[in-house]
């Protein structure tokens, strides 16, 4: 690995630390429930479900504005500000005394976490070519599943702390929330904004990195910002198919993530602390699978069929959970592992796919935020579908249907993109000029340029 690659990986590792904290704080409410949160705040199951879903209201509303701010400002400062804010809110959740207080904190947590994931997705695209991007997103996102594994172990350890001073769920919020505040201050100084401004690169290395990325972007290369570019994203048909794909995936991912401790607890006769510990192996397997799928999708420079493979595994896992009797605990636990593996491993190829296929920095930043923010409406539904415990048969049926719908949408989109690539190959020079005029010239055309080829 050369020096420049080591520096790029170092940038990724800095984001990974922040992502672990983000995912821990987002999903630790599932472990907090087993630590007595629901009883201490006198909440019923309906209120608990809404405390899960309200997070996504803030998350959805603030993602697009956040990416616009980051596109216009310094990514390092903005991401660090977001992390500092969610760290303060997450730690303060330990002081909640009722359902209303928890709802306010979860809403604010969603607002501050909103810009982080699409922001990092955009930021990584400033450093890696399209064929390098999948494995980097996989490495970044895999730390989300590692956070799930670590969260289960941490929750088990915290459950052993005496509760005469604070309840287990309060210790959980304080111990998992407070490090984010310290890491945020460090990140503001440590994260570079772009290759052009990276102090660890010489001027020659900066130029080499810029040329490498420019060559990869080809005809779609554009660093300008204008509001017509923003509008052009919402006039692009493929945006809405990507949103549907992300929406169905979010329902599965967040439903399984938020309810996995409860799902596992309902499988057998074990304590809440043991159930928290048993959530660790599925996340470790998901961590390995996520990295493997990311590397494979880059190696073959293919995204769609990798996602299809993940959906097939998810459908198999959900069907086992639906059809196999609850008494067969080993089969159910195996199926839960399959489901967690599939819903996590699916994400890197999905994120790399839409990031690869929107050209120009502004179109890419806005498309990333729009797809993730609107697609995460599925997170609200995901917090509601597992309402029929302890077997959760209806919840698993809904999630299985989402996997099937996502699979169909992937195949349709892949077919349309392949057909468009073929059409562009057959265009004459005159027809290419007409295409440029149709989309408003070089500044607005982006990935719709006739010389641009979509990744399948």
N, C-alpha and C positions, 0 to 999 in steps of 0.2 A: 504494500500500500504506500503510495507516494505521499509527500508532505501535504499537498493540497487536498488529497482525499481524506487524510487524517483530520485535517481542519474541518472539512465538511461533515465528517462523522461526528466530530466534537460538537458542532452546532446542533446536530440531531440529538446527541446525548443530553445536551442542555435542555432541549424541549421535552425529552423523555421524562426527566425528573419532574418537570411541571405537569406533564400529562398524568403521571402516576398520582400526584396529589389531586388533580382535577377529578379523575375517575374515582379515587377513594372517597372524596367528599360528596360526589354526586350519588354514589350507590351505598354509602355507609348507613343510610337510614334503614335499609333492609336488615342489617345486623343490629342497629339500634332498637328495632322492633323486638327482636329476640332478647335484647338487654333491658326490656321493661318500659320503653318509650310510650307505647300505646296505653298501657295501664296507668302510668304515672301522670300522663296528660289527660286521662279520662276520655280517650277517643274511642269511637266505635270503628268498625272495619271500613265503613263508607268514608269516614273522615280521614282515616289513614291512607286510603287510596287517593284521595284528593290532595293530600300532602305530598304524594309522589308526583302527581300530574301537574300541580301548580308550578313546579320547577320549569317545565317545558314552555309554559306561557311566557315567562321572562326570557327564556332561552331563544324562543322563536322570534319574539318582537325585536330583540337587540342584535341579532346576528348580522343582518345586512347593514344597518348603520355602523356597526363596529368595524366591518371590513372597509367601508368607505372612509372612516376615520383613519384606519391603519394605512390605507392606500395613499392618503394625503399627508400622513404624519410619520413618525418614526416607529416601526414595528416593535423594536426592543422596548421602548418606553411604554407603549400602549399595552403590550402583552404583560409586562411587569405590573402595570397599574391594575389590570384586571385580576392578576393573581393575588396581589396585595389585598384587593377588595374582597375577593371570595374567601381568602384566608380569615379575614376579620369576621365576616358573616358566619362562616362555618364554625369558628370557635365560639361565637356568641350564641349559637344554637343551644349550647349547654345551659343557657339561662332561661330557656323557654319554660313557661309555666302552664300554657294551655294550647289548644288547637290553633287559635288565632295567631299567637306568637310564632308557632312553627310554620304556619302558612306564609307569613310575612318573610321569615328568614329563607324559606325555600324559594319564594319568588325572587328575592334579591340574589340568592345564590345562582339562580338561572340567568338573571340579567348579567351578572359579572362573568359567568363562565361562557356566555354566549359567543363572544368573539374569539375564544382561544382556539378551538379546533379548526374552524375555517381559516383563522389567521395563520396557524402553523401550516396548514395545507397549502395556503398561498405562499407563505414564506419559503417552504421547501422547494417550491417550483422555481424560485429565484436562483437556486443553487444546483439543481439536478436536471439532466436531460430527461426527455420523456421515457426513454428505455431504462433509465436508472431510478425512475421515480417510484415504481411499485414497491420495490424492496425497502426503500427508505420510509415510505408511508407505512408499510407492514411493520418495520422495526418500531416506528413511532407508536402506531396503534396497538401493537402487541403488548406494550407496557400498560395499556388499559386492562387487558386480561390478567397481566401480572399483578396489577393493582387489586383485581378481584381476588386472586390467590393470596396476596399479602394481606388484604383486608380481612379474609376469613381467619388467617393465623393471628393477626393483630387483635381481631375481635375476641378470639378465644383467649388470648393472653390478658386482654383488658377485663374479660369476664371473671378472671381470678383475683382482681383487685378488690379489697374489702369495700363495701358500699355504705359504711356508716357515715362517710363524709359526703360523697357524691354517688349517684346511681351509676350503673354500668354504662348506660347510654350517654350520660353526661361526660364521663371519662373518655368515651369513644370520640365524641365531637371535639373535645379539647386536645387530645393527643394527636388526632389526625388533622385537625385544622390549623393549629399554631405553627407548625413548620413552614406552611405556605407563606407566611408573612416574612420569614427570614429569607427564604429562597427567592421571593419576589425582588427584594432589594439587591440581591446578588445578580439576578438575571438582567436587571436594567443596565448594569455595567458590562455584563459578560456577552450578551447576545449581539451579534452584528446585524445591521439592517439590510445589507445587500453586498454583493461582491465588490461593487464600486467603492463602498465605504468600509470594507473590512480592513482593519488595521494590521491583522496578522498576515496579510498578503502584500507582497511587493507590488509596485506598479506594473511590472511585467506579468506577474501572476494574475493580477486583477484583469488585465487586458486579455490574457489567455482564457480565463474563465468566461469573460463576456463573449469572446469570439466563439467559444465552444457552445454556449447556450444560444447565441444568435444563429449559428449554423443549424442547430437542432430545430429551432422554431421556424426557420425558413421563411416562407412568404407571410406567415402570420405574426412575425415579430413586430411589436409595437409597444413603446413605453409611455405613450401619451395618456392623458386623462381628459375625458370630456363627457358631458351628460348624454349626448347622443350615443356614445359607446355603451353607457349604462342601459339606455332604453333598448339598444339593439339586442342585448342579451334576452330580454323578455319577448322579443319578436322571433326568437329562434325555437323551432319546433322541438328540437332534441332536449331542450331544457326541461320540458314538461314530462317527457318520458323518464329522464334521469330523476326528477322529483318523485315520480310514482315509484321508481325502483328504490329510492332512498326511504320513502314513506313506509313501504311494506317491510323493508329491512329494519327500520326503526321500531316498528311495532313488535317484531320478534326480539330484537336485541334488548330493548329496554324492558319489555315484559319479563323476559327470562332473567336479566340481570337483577331487577328489583325484587323479584319473587323467588330467586333460586334458594336463599336460605329457608324460606317457608315451604317451598316444594320439597326440598331435601328433608326438612323436619317432619313432613307428613308421610315420608316413606317408611319410617321405622320407629321403634321404641328407644329413642335416645334423647339426651338432654339438649337444650338449646345451644349450649356451648359446644357439644359434639357436632350438632348440625352445622354450626358456623365453621368448624374445622373441616367438615366433609365437603364444603363448597370449594376447598382449595384445589384438589386434583383436577376437576373439570377446567379450571382457569389455567392451570399449568399446561394442560394438554392444548388448550386454545392458544396459549402463548406460542407453543412450538408450531402448531398448525398455521397460525397467522404469518409467521416468518417464512414458513415453507411455501405457502401459496404466493406470498409477495415475491419471493425470489424466483419461483417458477413463472409467474406472470411476466416478470421482466426478462427472464431468459428466453421465453418464446415470444415476447412482445405481444401478448394476447391477454385480454381481460375478460371478455364475455363468457367463454366456456369455463374458465376458472370459477366464475361466480355460479354458473349452472351446476358445477360439481358440488359446490358448497350447499346449494339449495337442495340437491338430491339427498345429501347427508342429513340436512335439517328435516326434510320431510320424513325420512326413515326414522329419525329420532322421535319426532312428534307422534308418528303413528304407533310406535312402540309404547309411548306414554299413554296414548288414548286407548289402545286395544288390549294391552297386556294387563292382567289383574294386578291390583295394587299389592297383593301379598307377595308377588315375585319381586322382592326388593332389589336384588342384584341386577335384574333386567332393567328395572326402572332407573337405577343409578347409572347403568351403562348408557341408557337412552338419554339421560340428562347430560352426560358427558358429550354425546354426539351432538346434541342441540347446542350446547355452549360452544363447542369447537366450530360448528358450522356458522352460527350467527356472528362470531367474532372474525373468523378467517375470511368471511365474505367481504368485509369492509375495505381492506387495503386495495383489492382489485377494483372495487366500486369507486373509491375515491380517486385512484390513479386514472380510471377510465374517463371520468368527467373532467378531471384536471387536464389530462392529455388532449382532450378534444375541444377545448375552448382556447383559441389563440389570442394573443395580445394580453398584456398584464392586467388592464382594466376589465376586459371581458372575463378573464379567468377569475379575478378576485370577486367580481359581482356574481358570476355564475356559481362559484363555490359557496358563497354565503347564501345565495337564494336556494340552491338545492338542499343544503344542510338545514337551513332555517325552516323552510316550508316542509321539507321531508321529515323534520323532527316533530311535526304535529303527531306523527306516529308514536312519539314518546308519551304524549298525553293518553292516547289509546292504550299503549302498552301498560301503563299504570292502572288500567281499568279491566283488562281482559281476564286477569286471574282472580276472579271473584268467587269461585266455587270450590274452595279448599275443603278437605285436604288433597283430593285427587286432581283437581283443576282440569277436569276433562274438557270442559267448554273452552277454557283458556288455551289449552293445547290445540284444540280444533281450530280456533281462530288463527293462532300462530301458524299452524300447518297450511291453512288456506292462504295466508300471506306469503309463505314460501313458494307455493305453487303459482300465485299471481306474479310474484317477482320473477320467477323463472321464465314465465311466458313473456313478460315485458322485455327481459334481457334478450331473448331470442329474436323478438320483433325488432328491437333497436339494432342489434348486431347485423341483421339482414339488411335493414335500411341503410346503415352506414357503409356496408360492403357494396351495396348497389350504387351509392353516391360516389364512392371511390372509383368504381368502374366507369361511371358517367363522366367524371372529371378527366380520367385518362383519355377519353375519346374526344374531348373538346378541341376544336381548332383554335388558333391564336385569336381570330376574330371573335369567336364565342367566349373566350376567356376575357377579352376586353369588355364585352357586354355584361359578363358576370360582375366585373369590378364596378361598372356603372350602376348595375342593379342594386348593389349593397352600399353605395355611397362613397366609393373610393377606398384607397389603401388604409386610411385611418379607421374606418368603420368595419371593414370586411372581416378582419381577423381570420378565424379558422374556415370561413366560407370562401376564402381565396381558392381559385381553381387549381392552384399548385399544392395546396395543403391536402394531406391524406390522413383520414381518421384512423385511430388505433382501434382494432376490433377486439 
